[in-house]
Amino acid sequence: MKFSYDPMYNLAYIRFQEKSTSVETIKISDELNIDLAPDGTIYGIELLNANEQLKRENAGQLMVTNEATGKQVEVPLTF
């Protein structure tokens, strides 16, 4: 999984798979798109107006939680 942010366009992208030859984009809302791989699995999630969406909670911190162990790691988001 890879998380990326493009400050020029204010987009964040969570990619779950390696590059696919083609994806189908489904618009969920004005600020959220889901990309599906040809086999129907989720390729990635695109957040538009990302800085506002990601800073709504935790003051710009990305919290990664291992649900099996309960271990949490905070990653600061720098915009």
ChimeraX commands (.cxc) that place a marker at each C-alpha (Angstrom):
marker #1 position 0.00,0.00,0.00 radius 0.5
marker #1 position 1.26,3.49,-0.79 radius 0.5
marker #1 position -0.04,6.86,0.41 radius 0.5
marker #1 position 0.92,9.92,-1.62 radius 0.5
marker #1 position 0.03,13.61,-1.60 radius 0.5
marker #1 position 0.40,16.14,-4.43 radius 0.5
marker #1 position 0.36,19.69,-3.00 radius 0.5
marker #1 position 0.18,21.28,-6.45 radius 0.5
marker #1 position -3.23,19.73,-7.09 radius 0.5
marker #1 position -4.17,19.12,-3.42 radius 0.5
marker #1 position -4.79,15.41,-4.06 radius 0.5
marker #1 position -4.08,12.44,-1.83 radius 0.5
marker #1 position -4.01,8.90,-3.17 radius 0.5
marker #1 position -4.04,5.56,-1.37 radius 0.5
marker #1 position -2.87,2.84,-3.75 radius 0.5
marker #1 position -3.51,-0.79,-2.79 radius 0.5
marker #1 position -2.04,-2.54,-5.84 radius 0.5
marker #1 position 0.82,-2.15,-8.28 radius 0.5
marker #1 position 0.15,-0.15,-11.44 radius 0.5
marker #1 position -2.67,-1.62,-13.50 radius 0.5
marker #1 position -3.08,-1.31,-17.25 radius 0.5
marker #1 position -6.41,0.41,-16.78 radius 0.5
marker #1 position -8.75,1.38,-13.99 radius 0.5
marker #1 position -12.40,2.35,-13.82 radius 0.5
marker #1 position -13.01,5.45,-11.70 radius 0.5
marker #1 position -16.21,5.68,-9.69 radius 0.5
marker #1 position -17.09,9.13,-8.37 radius 0.5
marker #1 position -18.43,8.73,-4.84 radius 0.5
marker #1 position -18.71,12.46,-4.05 radius 0.5
marker #1 position -17.17,15.79,-5.06 radius 0.5
marker #1 position -14.17,14.92,-2.89 radius 0.5
marker #1 position -13.80,11.13,-3.27 radius 0.5
marker #1 position -13.08,8.79,-6.19 radius 0.5
marker #1 position -12.54,5.02,-6.09 radius 0.5
marker #1 position -10.45,3.35,-8.81 radius 0.5
marker #1 position -11.28,-0.28,-9.60 radius 0.5
marker #1 position -8.82,-2.66,-11.26 radius 0.5
marker #1 position -10.02,-4.78,-14.21 radius 0.5
marker #1 position -10.67,-7.74,-11.87 radius 0.5
marker #1 position -13.07,-5.63,-9.77 radius 0.5
marker #1 position -10.76,-5.12,-6.78 radius 0.5
marker #1 position -10.01,-1.67,-5.42 radius 0.5
marker #1 position -6.88,-0.24,-7.04 radius 0.5
marker #1 position -6.90,3.03,-5.12 radius 0.5
marker #1 position -8.77,5.82,-3.39 radius 0.5
marker #1 position -8.34,9.46,-4.45 radius 0.5
marker #1 position -9.11,12.30,-2.05 radius 0.5
marker #1 position -9.78,15.65,-3.70 radius 0.5
marker #1 position -9.34,18.77,-1.56 radius 0.5
marker #1 position -7.11,16.49,0.49 radius 0.5
marker #1 position -5.65,18.97,2.95 radius 0.5
marker #1 position -9.11,19.77,4.30 radius 0.5
marker #1 position -10.21,16.14,4.48 radius 0.5
marker #1 position -7.05,14.89,6.17 radius 0.5
marker #1 position -6.86,17.67,8.73 radius 0.5
marker #1 position -10.44,17.31,9.98 radius 0.5
marker #1 position -9.38,15.02,12.80 radius 0.5
marker #1 position -6.11,14.46,14.66 radius 0.5
marker #1 position -4.70,17.85,13.59 radius 0.5
marker #1 position -3.03,16.51,10.45 radius 0.5
marker #1 position -1.83,13.19,11.88 radius 0.5
marker #1 position -2.29,9.93,10.02 radius 0.5
marker #1 position -2.98,7.18,12.55 radius 0.5
marker #1 position -2.02,3.66,11.45 radius 0.5
marker #1 position -3.47,0.93,13.69 radius 0.5
marker #1 position -2.68,-2.78,13.72 radius 0.5
marker #1 position -6.09,-4.13,14.75 radius 0.5
marker #1 position -4.61,-7.52,15.74 radius 0.5
marker #1 position -2.10,-6.11,18.21 radius 0.5
marker #1 position -3.62,-2.74,19.01 radius 0.5
marker #1 position -0.31,-1.05,18.19 radius 0.5
marker #1 position -0.68,2.45,16.76 radius 0.5
marker #1 position 1.76,4.68,14.92 radius 0.5
marker #1 position 1.14,8.36,14.17 radius 0.5
marker #1 position 2.60,9.81,10.99 radius 0.5
marker #1 position 2.58,13.62,10.66 radius 0.5
marker #1 position 1.13,14.94,7.44 radius 0.5
marker #1 position 3.05,17.93,6.16 radius 0.5
marker #1 position 1.30,20.15,3.63 radius 0.5
marker link #1:1,2 radius 0.2
marker link #1:2,3 radius 0.2
marker link #1:3,4 radius 0.2
marker link #1:4,5 radius 0.2
marker link #1:5,6 radius 0.2
marker link #1:6,7 radius 0.2
marker link #1:7,8 radius 0.2
marker link #1:8,9 radius 0.2
marker link #1:9,10 radius 0.2
marker link #1:10,11 radius 0.2
marker link #1:11,12 radius 0.2
marker link #1:12,13 radius 0.2
marker link #1:13,14 radius 0.2
marker link #1:14,15 radius 0.2
marker link #1:15,16 radius 0.2
marker link #1:16,17 radius 0.2
marker link #1:17,18 radius 0.2
marker link #1:18,19 radius 0.2
marker link #1:19,20 radius 0.2
marker link #1:20,21 radius 0.2
marker link #1:21,22 radius 0.2
marker link #1:22,23 radius 0.2
marker link #1:23,24 radius 0.2
marker link #1:24,25 radius 0.2
marker link #1:25,26 radius 0.2
marker link #1:26,27 radius 0.2
marker link #1:27,28 radius 0.2
marker link #1:28,29 radius 0.2
marker link #1:29,30 radius 0.2
marker link #1:30,31 radius 0.2
marker link #1:31,32 radius 0.2
marker link #1:32,33 radius 0.2
marker link #1:33,34 radius 0.2
marker link #1:34,35 radius 0.2
marker link #1:35,36 radius 0.2
marker link #1:36,37 radius 0.2
marker link #1:37,38 radius 0.2
marker link #1:38,39 radius 0.2
marker link #1:39,40 radius 0.2
marker link #1:40,41 radius 0.2
marker link #1:41,42 radius 0.2
marker link #1:42,43 radius 0.2
marker link #1:43,44 radius 0.2
marker link #1:44,45 radius 0.2
marker link #1:45,46 radius 0.2
marker link #1:46,47 radius 0.2
marker link #1:47,48 radius 0.2
marker link #1:48,49 radius 0.2
marker link #1:49,50 radius 0.2
marker link #1:50,51 radius 0.2
marker link #1:51,52 radius 0.2
marker link #1:52,53 radius 0.2
marker link #1:53,54 radius 0.2
marker link #1:54,55 radius 0.2
marker link #1:55,56 radius 0.2
marker link #1:56,57 radius 0.2
marker link #1:57,58 radius 0.2
marker link #1:58,59 radius 0.2
marker link #1:59,60 radius 0.2
marker link #1:60,61 radius 0.2
marker link #1:61,62 radius 0.2
marker link #1:62,63 radius 0.2
marker link #1:63,64 radius 0.2
marker link #1:64,65 radius 0.2
marker link #1:65,66 radius 0.2
marker link #1:66,67 radius 0.2
marker link #1:67,68 radius 0.2
marker link #1:68,69 radius 0.2
marker link #1:69,70 radius 0.2
marker link #1:70,71 radius 0.2
marker link #1:71,72 radius 0.2
marker link #1:72,73 radius 0.2
marker link #1:73,74 radius 0.2
marker link #1:74,75 radius 0.2
marker link #1:75,76 radius 0.2
marker link #1:76,77 radius 0.2
marker link #1:77,78 radius 0.2
marker link #1:78,79 radius 0.2
view
